[in-house]
Amino acid sequence: MKTILCVVANCLVALLITHPIVAQTAATTWSGQISYEGVRKVDPSQMRIVINGEQVKPGDPNFPTDIPDTRSFGQKTLINGTFAKESRDDQATVVRVRGDGGVPQTRNLPRPFTEQIFVDLQGQKKVTLLTVGKDAEAKTYQAEVPLQRVSGWQLTDQTKKIAGYTCRKATVPYKKETYTVWVTTEIPVTYSPIHELTPETGTVLLIEGSKEQFKATKVDTTSPDASAVKPNAQAQTVTPEQLADLRQKAITDFQQQLQLNERN
């Protein structure tokens, strides 16, 4: 029986999917949680598909034809004062196994690492914590990168309600196309669910592009615990490049173990 092992990299790695960037132009004491629904088009080139121990790529006759065009996920952002924490619900590893003539089966497995994203609203930087290993062997690493925003914003007079808040429409060039961004100033914090699409002021509740969308579904003003939105000071500090290497090694080791298990 031929076995196809398909590990969806978008879910496996949190790796290259960027997390929200927050720009804070002034100190704020606003606290709460913003829930978003996200949709992104699937890029087959970012998927690792292994058939009988051999990796196949788009264009190969054995490349699966039943991969969905898009993937949906939920994203929650906790904000308490000058720090925020983002989390997504698509952090499992998706493994698809198929035998000849059989129905594909999908299994969700734990990722080979845990990753947390924090944003320093005043310091204008994103802090990533990566934990590799389990129990006593677990090690946590921390890396920081400055936040950056795109320019060329065009604000319009068009408005609409999103998650109970009045938003104003803006357009901005991004990723070789024009994105539509809906911003509210009724929430006293400056934030966007896509890194580069943060306005000078206001909270982004809807982003529309041809390949991705984020829409706020709920805003909860219940204050989260301050410690829940700040990174662990005990983590070992590394460069962003070193963090990427550590993440990739964990992924490679995990994939090799999956292939070994499939052969046995």
N, C-alpha and C positions, 0 to 999 in steps of 0.2 A: 504494500500500500504506500502510495506517495503521500508525504506529509508536507503541508505548507505552513511555515511559521512566519507570521506577519506581526512585527512589533511596530506600532504606530508611534513614530518619533515625537509627534506633536504632544502626545499624552505622556510618553516615556520621559521626556526631558524637561520639562518646564524650561528646559535648557535654553531654547533659543526664543521662546515666546517671551516677549518683553512684558513687563508688568507696569502698572500705572506710575506716572510721574506727577508729583504735586509741586506746584509753585506757590510759595507763600510770600505775598508782598507785604504783609503786616502781621503782627502777632494776633492770634485768635484763641478764644477759649471754647469755640464750638466743638461739641462732641456728638458722636452718633455713628450710625452705620448706613452705608449706601450699598444697596444690592443691585447688581447689573446682570442682564442677560447678554451674553456675547455669542456672535456667530462669525466663523471664519471659513473661507474656502480652503479645502484640503489641497496641499501641494504634495503630489506623489513623490517628488524628488527628495522630500524630507522624511520619507518613510524607509525603514530598513525591512526588506522582505527576503526571507531565506527559504529556499526550497531544497529539501534533501541536502542541507548543509552548504548550499551555494546561494550567494546573494544575487537577486535579480533586480533590474532597474526598469523604469518606464521604457517601453519600446520592445522589451524582451517578450517573445511569444508566450512565456509562462507567467508573465506579470498578471496578477489578479485583475479582473474587469469589474468586480462588484464593490470596489471601494467607494464610499459615499463622497459626494461632491463637497459637502460642508460638514463642519462639526460645531455643535453648540455646547456651551458651558455657562455655569454661573460664576459670578465673581462678587466678592464682598470686600468692602473697604471699611475698616474700623479707624475712626479718627478721635483722638483725645488731645486737645490742645495743640501742641506743635509736632506731634508724631502721628503717623498713620501706618497701618499694616494691611497689606492686600493678600487675599487668598482665593484660590479657585477650586472648583469641585471636580476638575478633570485631571487630577494628579495621579491616577492609576496607570499602570502599564497595560495596554490592550494587546492581548495575544490571540491571534486567529489561527485555528488549526483546521485543516481540511484534508480529507482523504478522497481519492478518486471516486466520483459519483456520489459523494456524501454531501451533507449539508454543512456549510462552514459553522464552526463553533467559536464563540468569543468568550475569553476569560479575562477577568480583571485581576492583576497581580500587584502587590505592593511595589513601589519604585525602589531601586537600589540605594536611594538616598532620600532625605527630606530637605526641603528648601523653603525658606521663609523670606519674604520681601518686606522691608520697612522703609518708610520715607521720612527723612528729617525735613519738616516743612520750613523751618527757619534756616537751617544749614544748606538747603537746596541740594540734597544728595540722596541717592538711593543706597540702602544697605542690604546686602544679601547674605543670609546665613545658610550654610550648607553643612548638613550632618551626614557623614559617611560611616557605615558600620552600625552595629547594634549593641545594646547593653553596655558592658564594660569596655568593649572595643570601639565604641562610637567616638568619633572626633568631630568637633564643630569648627568650621572656618568662617571668617567674616571678611567681606570685601565691600568697598565703597566706590561709587562713581558719581560725578556731578550730574545734575539734571540739565537738560537742554530742551529748548522749544523752537519750533519752526516759526518763520516770519511770514508776512503777506496776508494777514487776517483782513477780511472784509465783513464788517458788521452790517446787518440789514435791519429793517423795521419789523420784519415778520416775527410773530410770537405764537407760542402754543403751550399748553399745559402738559407736563411730563412728571409722573409720580407726584402730582399735586402741586407742582411748582411752575410758575410762569417762566418760560425760557425764551431767549431771543436767538434767532438764527444767524449764524456766521458761516462764511466759507473760507477755506484756506488750502493752499497747494501742499500736497503731501504724497509721497510715493508716486510721483509722476502723474497725479490726477488731482482733481479738486474734491476735497472732503467737505461735507456739511456737518457743522457742529452746533449743537443747541446748548446755550449757557444760561444759567440762572444766577442772579445776585441775591436771591432770597435765602440762600444758604451762605453764611459768612465765612467761607473758606475757599481757597483757590485750588482746584483739583481737576484732573482728567483721567479717565481710565485708559488712555493711550499716552505713553510717555511724552512724545513730542507735541501733542495737540492740547497743551495747557494754555489757556488765555492769560492775559495780564491780570485779570481779576474775574472771579466767578467760578461756579462749579458746573462742569460739563455733565449733562444727564443723557445726552444722546449724540452718538457719532455715526455717520453714515458714509461708507465708502463702497466701491464696487466689489471689494473682496473681504470686507469685514464690517461689523456693526456692533456697537455697544449701546444698550438702552437700560436706563435706571428703571427698576420696577417698584422699588420701595426705599423710602428714607426714614430711618428710625432715629429719633433724637435721644434715645436712652444712652447714657454715658458708659462707655466700656472702661474697664479697669486700666489705669494708666500704665501699669506694668505689662499689659497685654500688647501694647502697641510700640514697645521699645525693644531693640535688639539686646541679646545676652552679652553682657560685658566680658564674660569668661571665654568667649570664642577667640580662636587664634586668628590674628589679622594676617591676610594675604593680599596679593594684588588681584585685580579682576582676571588677569591672564592665568594666574596660578589657580584661581577658583574654577575657571573653565576647564583647566587640565584635570583637576580633581574630579569634577563632574563627569567629564568624558571617560576617565578611567573607570569610574563606577559603572557607567553605562556599558562600556566594552566588556568588562568582567561579567556583568549581568547577562549580556547577550550571548557570550561564550558559554555560560552555564546553561542557558536555555537550549542552545543547540546541542550541548552534551546530553542534556536530559531527553531531548527528542530522539537522539540516536539509541539511547538505552531502553 
